[in-house]
Amino acid sequence: MKSINPRLTVKPLAGLLLAGVLASNLAHAQPTDPDRSRQNAVERLERAMSNLDLSAAQKAQLRSLTENHRQATSGLREQIRTAQKTTADTPQSDPNRAAIIAEARRSLETARSQLRMQQEQLQTNARAMLTSEQLNTLETRRAERAQRLAERRAAGQSVDRPRRFERRPGG
């Protein structure tokens, strides 16, 4: 009976194992849905405003601002989803893959930039409705949060950030 060279059987096995690990990591590192991110701009704003003792009129105005923001940015969020899907779903074998991916990335960056501008506008509008006392409270909390973050970084502790990537459903 012939003996099998162990080096010849280990290399393909190692290659298959490595390919499986890489494929698994890629499947799990797909971009999140912009509507379902852990903390979107509206959620951050609502959390920041939650303990400012807003009047009923301010609460109504904040609800109106956030609803208008959601409606105004829905097209941008859809554009982001489409570009992310294009980059993820374009097959390696497609001869135009590089051009398709480049165009999708340009579209993605443009939409993200426009979304950031919309988010900044939302924050500006929300701050405009606050009293000077509420603004001072908000700024004090922001400074305290920045101080805690700096202390954690200096101590080498993990900084809790929203995840940019999460597992795909069924992935």
Residue pairs with C-beta under 8 A, 6 or more apart in sequence:
27 167
27 168
27 171
28 165
28 167
28 168
28 171
29 165
30 84
30 88
30 165
30 166
30 167
30 168
30 171
31 84
31 88
31 164
31 165
32 163
32 164
32 165
32 166
33 81
34 40
34 77
34 80
34 81
34 115
35 77
37 162
38 162
38 163
39 47
39 162
41 69
41 118
41 119
41 122
41 123
42 66
42 69
42 70
42 122
45 62
45 66
45 122
45 123
45 126
46 62
46 66
48 138
48 141
49 62
49 126
49 138
52 130
52 134
52 137
52 138
53 134
54 62
54 134
58 129
58 130
61 129
62 126
62 129
65 122
65 125
65 126
65 129
66 122
69 118
69 119
69 122
72 118
73 115
73 118
76 111
76 114
76 115
76 118
77 115
79 107
79 108
79 111
80 108
80 111
80 112
80 115
82 107
83 104
83 105
83 107
83 108
83 111
84 104
84 108
86 100
86 101
86 104
87 101
87 104
87 105
87 108
90 97
90 100
90 101
90 104
91 97
94 100
127 135
127 138
130 138
149 159
152 158
152 159
153 159
